[in-house]
Amino acid sequence: MKTFVYTAEAADAGRRIDAVLADAFPELTRSYAQQLLAKGLVQRDGCALAKSARLKEGDAVCVQLPDARPIELLPQDIPLDIVYEDDALLVVNKPKGMVVHPAAGNPDGTLVNALLFHCAGRLSGINGEQRPGIVHRIDKDTSGLLVVAKDNAAHLDLSEQFAVHSITRVYHTVVYGGFSAEEGVIEGQLGRHPVDRKRMAVVQNGGKYAYTHYHVEERFPGFSHLSVRLRTGRTHQIRVHLASIGHPVAGDAVYGPKKVLTQLGGQCLHAKTLGFVHPSTGRYMEFDTPLPDYFTAFLSRLQKER
């Protein structure tokens, strides 16, 4: 059983506790927060709260989170596209369709299962038994570069670089619509969608600051090929930010139009460039990978239709 304390902020005043918890902790859905409340695992001043309880600024809420049932991690001989590797870390080019780490519904066949086999279990333990070596993640249907830590020292150093936003991350994507300018910036607080808790959204209250810079690489009728540079790395940041200005990512079934482009097998989004300071040598390293086949095939189709 894990216990943590959340102190209500000014924006939380007058809001229901279940909604506040779901916004404050991405790992909690509103329905799961309600389950915790029903079991008396959310308390204020030693008294269990009802899901309809409303907070005041400064309220200290104690939340007890039951331990998740562990998933047995199996090393699996799954081919990996390794861009770089040394004793401290490796950089992997993840394919579209691969989940990063095991979870309910995806107990195996993940990047972690492949890493356990390739590294013979030598991965950092900072993120616990379920996510060994994983410093950062990209979505299942996003392809591209990830850095993986082999030891805790490398993991802590890389995590700090992510925390201060010094990591270089450039994605490529194809989005709906055209742009009058060559480049632009999208800024806004990202948080849980007020109605659909499985989605993220640009929110007025709460959330976390996010900054996305985009540059138009090529224009097509009805679509644009963009390179996108992140200063922050929030959940679904690129997909949500671009959708918020009317340019959802092609193939995105969550944030795009209802009539999704199914031939892409998910969003057309690739983590192309990744740069960081090596934890051991102090040397800046930058890696780049070609656009994958699904991406180039879509570009070829758009070029032919132009």
Sequence and secondary structure as in RCSB ss.txt:
>XXXX:A:sequence
MKTFVYTAEAADAGRRIDAVLADAFPELTRSYAQQLLAKGLVQRDGCALAKSARLKEGDAVCVQLPDARPIELLP
QDIPLDIVYEDDALLVVNKPKGMVVHPAAGNPDGTLVNALLFHCAGRLSGINGEQRPGIVHRIDKDTSGLLVVAK
DNAAHLDLSEQFAVHSITRVYHTVVYGGFSAEEGVIEGQLGRHPVDRKRMAVVQNGGKYAYTHYHVEERFPGFSH
LSVRLRTGRTHQIRVHLASIGHPVAGDAVYGPKKVLTQLGGQCLHAKTLGFVHPSTGRYMEFDTPLPDYFTAFLS
RLQKER
>XXXX:A:secstr
 EEEEEE  GGGTTSBHHHHHHHH TT  HHHHHHHHHTT EEETTEE  TT B  TT EEEEEE          
      EEEE SSEEEEEE TT  SS BTTB SSSHHHHHHHHTTT    TT TTSTTBS    TT EEEEEEES
SHHHHHHHHHHHHTT SEEEEEEEEES  SSSEEEEEEEEEE SS TTSEEE SSSSEEEEEEEEEEEEETTEEE
EEEEESS  TTHHHHHHHHTT  BTT TTTS SS  GGGSS  EEEEEEEEE TTT  EEEEE    HHHHHHHH
HHHHH 
